[in-house]
Amino acid sequence: MSDSVSSDSAELDSTANLTLFQQALAGSQMLFVAFGALVLMPLITGLDPNVALFTAGVGTLLFHFVTKGQVPIFLASSFAFIAPIAYGVQTWGIASTMSGLFAAGVVYMLMSYAVKLKGVGFIHRLLPPVVVGPVIMVIGLGLAPVAVNMALGKTGDASAVLMDQNTAMIISFSALITTLLVSTLAKGIFKLVPIFCGVLVGYVLAFLFGVVDFSVISNAAWLSVPKFVAPEWNWHAVLFMIPVAIAPAVEHVGDILAISNVTGKDYLKKPGLHRTLLGDGVATSAASLFGGPPNTTYSEVTGAVMLTRNFNPKIMWWAAIIAILLAFVGKFGAILQTIPGAVMGGIMMLLFGTIASVGLNTMIRHRVDLSQPRNMCIVSVTLVFGIGGMALGIGSFSLQGVSLCGIVAILLNLLLPRHRL
């Protein structure tokens, strides 16, 4: 990017001369933008939302330390890991799942080293759009039944009914419609918080229907230490989770390009993609040490940066500090845990479909030609393996879902001939 573009963007930075209080206020606004998506992920997967707040704050600070405080970015819970974490928690428990997430962070770190040695092209050659696109689609579509079950008042696996179906549908569809309307019609800062608005409307309706249990709030202390969980080494969880890191790592490149375009600075060169990937990896592995979800850059926050012209990375430091402080407010976490499943189901119906759409758009944007047999084979097999629940294993070890289809997609891309069959 040219020096003139960078200088122009610097002139447009609305936070250049802010006081500490004003920076803190701007940071709280950034946290508000990220908040809905930040807490949604742990609530869906069974992790503690207070721990997620803490690890988002710590992860963001670590990212800024690694990248020398140059990139105005906030890191928080990654949606790409929802299905794998939910499966891992159900199969091995939270502690073992955390060992897998620690390994996923190490994958980021190894990729950052490879990028430093080989350049950005290395990732694009190993993980082209024809590989990444269908894997992202599997992440979204594979979760569709969970969203529908919760929207109907059941548990995610439909093993139990939590509330009357008609009541659940009124609540979930109201949350969904609100999110849709805010996403498409809202202006300014409100356009950046559709999930928060949808949850708020759904929660109010759930309260009016009398299906919100407030006993959790009354029993919670005002100040308390989050329920941290240390990882326990589990080879099954590690080998299961490593391939899941593929899609978010590639999306990271797009996020860095987006924030670069917004600020007029080329962060791929300074501090460098290898440093931003390393920051993501360190943040993700650090989160797992406390029982928190993996961290990733948030596009909602990038949108807020574009809207408010808050280009100063120190704004994100304040957002991180506020997140850490909120993590120790016990009542706050208890309120989040009272959100009924039907509300979450309504939001998830849009959220999971959006993830699948991102995968589809990845292939469209890069003009993946599905008339070529090679591309058609990769996409088709990946989708069926991932959505159909194919599982391959030896003895007690097995791979399935996103992990399996990610490996299959990479292998097919490496092995199938590149000329027309």
Secondary structure, DSSP 8 states (H G I E B T S, - for coil): --HHHHHHHHHH-TTTT--HHHHHHHHHHHHHHHHHHHHHHHHHHT--HHHHHHHHHHHHHHHHHHTTT-S---EEE-GGGHHHHHHHHHHT-HHHHHHHHHHHHHHHHHHHHHHHHH-THHHHHHS-HHHHHHHHHHHHHTTHHHHHHHHTTB-TTSSSB-S-HHHHHHHHHHHHHHHHHHHHH--GGGGG-HHHHHHHHHHHHHHHTT---THHHHHS-SB-----------HHHHHHHGGGGHHHHHHHHHHHHHHHHHHT--TIIIIIHHHHHHHHHHHHHHHHTTT---EEE-HHHHHHHHHHT---THHHHHHHHHHHHHTTBHHHHHHHHTS-HHHHHHHHHHHHHHHHHHHHHHHHHTT--TTSHHHHHHHHHHHHHHHHT-EEEETTEEEEHHHHHHHHHHHHHHHS-SS--
